[in-house]
């Protein structure tokens, strides 16, 4: 019973941490950071940290031995899943993205029914799915100002749902390999190589966007600020007052 309560506590903690990360990602994307640049750099750095912790002899042989597992996680879970996720977060508000991603457990229930041979839907699961989807439509059917979502917002929700499908399918399809690879090493491999793949494709498709650039939301030096350096005015202008 003690172990079960501890497991529930960790599950709740993981859910809370997963929910609060979206507003921080949204804030990061408000700077001169494209979605794939941001995601790729984030996961590559985390992968390096995990590699430093879990480095061991024979790990490259272990990667080749479980190449199907790692390939699935890198391509479907990391590259396809998180590319869709970061673009989705960029298109909608942080609150809406958190709400949509809260559907992850329910969509995974549906995926498990379709992919896993030993998991079947029952009427309680069907009702839960229907109620959850109805609630999602009611909550995110309008933007933060109460007006209907535009095509950008709808596209963001579709991308977030695609992220859940990609990552859920990846997790369920490789569940047969669970226990064969150390989970920390598994995360190090998928985050490092997946992050490199996202970052490389991001630079090729979006260009290089360094994190030290100025904010996208702030006016440029030649923009609307009255005292912009590139638009210096004479001593009689308002900037000289």
C-alpha positions in Angstrom: 0.0 0.0 0.0 2.9 2.4 0.8 4.5 1.7 -2.5 1.2 2.3 -4.3 0.7 5.7 -2.5 4.2 6.7 -3.4 3.6 5.8 -7.1 0.4 7.8 -7.1 2.3 10.8 -5.6 5.0 10.6 -8.3 2.3 10.3 -11.0 0.5 13.5 -9.7 3.9 15.3 -9.5 4.7 14.4 -13.1 1.3 15.6 -14.2 1.8 18.9 -12.5 5.3 19.4 -13.9 4.1 18.5 -17.4 1.2 21.0 -17.1 3.3 24.0 -16.0 6.0 23.6 -18.6 3.8 24.9 -21.5 3.6 28.5 -20.3 7.4 28.6 -19.9 7.8 27.2 -23.5 5.3 29.9 -24.7 7.4 32.6 -23.0 10.6 31.2 -24.6 9.0 31.3 -28.0 8.2 35.0 -27.5 11.9 35.7 -28.1 13.6 35.4 -31.4 13.5 31.6 -31.2 11.8 29.4 -33.8 10.0 26.3 -32.5 12.4 23.7 -33.9 15.5 25.7 -32.9 14.0 26.0 -29.4 13.0 22.3 -29.1 16.2 21.0 -30.6 18.5 23.0 -28.4 16.5 22.1 -25.3 16.6 18.4 -25.8 20.2 18.3 -27.1 21.4 20.0 -23.9 19.4 17.7 -21.7 20.7 14.7 -23.6 24.3 15.8 -23.0 23.6 16.1 -19.3 22.0 12.6 -19.1 24.8 11.1 -21.2 27.3 12.5 -18.7 25.4 10.8 -15.9 24.8 7.5 -17.5 27.9 7.0 -19.7 29.1 3.4 -19.6 31.2 1.0 -21.7 29.5 -0.8 -24.5 26.7 1.7 -24.8 27.1 2.1 -28.6 26.7 -1.6 -28.9 23.6 -1.4 -26.7 22.2 1.3 -29.0 22.7 -0.9 -32.1 21.3 -3.9 -30.3 18.1 -2.0 -29.6 18.1 0.2 -32.7 14.4 -0.5 -33.4 13.5 0.9 -30.0 15.8 3.9 -30.2 14.8 4.6 -33.9 11.1 4.6 -32.9 11.7 7.0 -30.1 14.0 9.3 -31.9 11.9 9.6 -35.1 8.3 9.3 -33.9 8.4 10.4 -30.3 11.1 13.1 -30.4 11.2 14.4 -34.0 7.6 14.1 -35.1 6.0 14.4 -31.7 7.9 17.4 -30.4 8.0 19.2 -33.7 4.2 19.1 -33.7 4.2 20.1 -30.0 6.4 23.2 -30.3 4.6 24.5 -33.3 1.3 23.9 -31.6 2.3 25.8 -28.5 3.6 28.6 -30.7 0.1 28.9 -32.4 -2.1 28.9 -29.3 -2.0 30.3 -25.8 -0.1 28.6 -22.9 -3.4 27.9 -21.1 -5.1 26.2 -24.2 -2.0 24.1 -24.9 -2.0 22.9 -21.3 -5.7 22.0 -21.5 -5.2 20.1 -24.8 -2.2 18.2 -23.6 -4.3 17.2 -20.5 -6.1 14.8 -22.9 -2.9 12.7 -23.2 -4.1 9.9 -20.9 -7.5 9.6 -22.5 -6.1 9.5 -26.1 -3.5 6.9 -25.0 -6.4 4.8 -23.8 -7.9 4.9 -27.3 -4.5 4.2 -28.9 -4.0 1.2 -26.6 -7.3 -0.2 -27.7 -6.2 0.2 -31.4 -2.6 -0.9 -31.1 -2.3 -3.3 -28.1 -3.9 -6.7 -28.5 -4.6 -7.0 -24.7 -6.4 -3.7 -24.2 -10.0 -3.2 -25.1 -12.4 -0.3 -24.6 -15.5 -0.6 -22.4 -18.5 1.6 -22.0 -16.9 3.6 -19.1 -13.8 4.4 -21.2 -16.0 5.4 -24.1 -18.1 7.8 -21.9 -15.0 9.3 -20.4 -13.5 10.0 -23.9 -16.8 11.6 -25.1 -17.1 13.8 -22.0 -13.4 14.9 -22.2 -13.7 15.8 -25.9 -16.9 17.7 -25.3 -15.2 19.6 -22.5 -12.2 20.4 -24.7 -14.5 21.9 -27.4 -16.3 24.0 -24.8 -13.1 25.3 -23.2 -10.9 26.0 -26.2 -13.7 26.8 -28.7 -13.0 30.5 -28.2 -9.8 32.5 -27.8 -8.7 34.4 -24.7 -10.8 37.4 -25.8 -13.9 35.3 -26.2 -13.9 35.4 -29.9 -13.9 32.2 -32.0 -10.4 30.7 -32.7 -8.9 31.6 -36.1 -7.3 29.0 -38.4 -3.9 29.5 -36.6 -5.5 28.6 -33.3 -7.3 25.6 -34.8 -4.1 24.5 -36.5 -2.3 24.7 -33.2 -4.8 22.4 -31.5 -4.6 19.9 -34.3 -0.8 19.9 -34.0 -1.0 19.3 -30.2 -3.4 16.4 -30.8 -1.0 15.0 -33.4 1.8 15.3 -30.8 -0.2 13.2 -28.4 -0.9 10.6 -31.1 2.7 10.3 -32.2 4.1 10.0 -28.7 1.3 7.7 -27.5 1.8 5.4 -30.5 5.6 5.4 -29.9 5.2 4.6 -26.2 2.7 1.8 -26.8 4.4 0.2 -29.8 7.8 -0.2 -27.9 6.3 -1.2 -24.6 7.4 -4.8 -25.3 11.0 -3.7 -24.9 10.5 -2.2 -21.5 13.0 -3.3 -18.9 15.6 -4.1 -21.5 17.3 -0.7 -21.4 18.0 1.5 -18.4 15.4 4.3 -18.5 17.9 7.1 -17.9 20.2 5.9 -20.7 17.1 5.5 -23.0 16.1 9.1 -22.4 19.7 10.3 -22.9 19.8 8.6 -26.3 16.4 9.8 -27.5 16.8 13.3 -26.3 20.4 13.8 -27.6 19.9 12.3 -31.1 16.3 13.5 -31.3 17.3 17.0 -30.3 20.1 17.1 -32.8 17.7 16.0 -35.5 15.1 18.6 -34.6 17.8 21.3 -34.3 19.5 20.4 -37.7 16.2 20.3 -39.6 15.2 23.5 -37.8 18.3 25.4 -38.9 17.8 24.1 -42.5 14.1 25.0 -42.6 13.9 28.1 -40.3 17.4 29.5 -40.2 19.6 30.0 -37.2 18.0 31.7 -34.3 20.4 32.2 -31.3 18.9 32.4 -27.9 20.7 35.7 -27.1 18.8 37.6 -29.8 16.3 40.3 -28.9 12.6 39.5 -28.1 10.2 39.1 -31.0 7.6 40.9 -29.0 9.8 44.0 -28.4 10.0 46.7 -31.0 13.0 46.6 -33.3 15.6 49.4 -33.2 14.1 50.8 -36.4 10.5 50.2 -35.3 8.1 52.2 -33.3 10.2 53.3 -30.3 10.5 57.1 -30.5 14.2 57.0 -29.4 15.4 54.2 -31.7 19.2 54.4 -32.2 18.8 54.1 -36.0 16.4 57.0 -36.0 18.1 59.6 -33.9 16.4 62.9 -34.0 17.7 66.4 -33.5 17.9 68.2 -30.2 14.5 69.7 -30.8 12.8 66.2 -31.0 10.9 64.6 -28.2 13.9 62.4 -27.4 15.9 65.4 -26.4 13.3 66.6 -24.0 
